Amino acid sequence: MDLAAALEEMLHRIDGEMLPAMLDVAEGVVEDMKTGHTFQNRTGRLEASMLHGGASGSVVRGYRVEVLASTRYASYVDEGTSRNRPYPYLWPAWRRRETWAQGVVDDALARAVNF
């Protein structure tokens, strides 16, 4: 196998490990958003709308996965309004999970290059 083919294989292996790892990270952040928020949960709709999308990307383009709350008032709770103070849930959830997420990514990269 020549160098170009070996590099292409390694990039393919990294993508194969990183995309599922990104989903794992997103699931962890969503779980933390649901359990670690500071707002008073009156109806449960905001928590129920917290979810993540599919992972996409590559080593070359970078990876992306969306984490969101899809109720129309989600941003009002997270960022506040002129009448209500914010009760942030997305950024704090990420900050609590950041070290764990780095471990998930490190493990995925180790699996990809140790073949």
TAVENDA-V449932 format. One record per helix or strand of 2 or more residues. SS is the DSSP state (@ for helix, = for strand). FROM is the first residue (numbers start at 1). LEN is the number of residues. If there is no record, write none. Layout:
ss & from & len
SS & FROM & LEN
SS & FROM & LEN
This chain:
ss & from & len
@ & 3 & 34
@ & 45 & 5
= & 50 & 3
= & 56 & 3
= & 62 & 3
= & 67 & 3
@ & 74 & 6
@ & 90 & 24
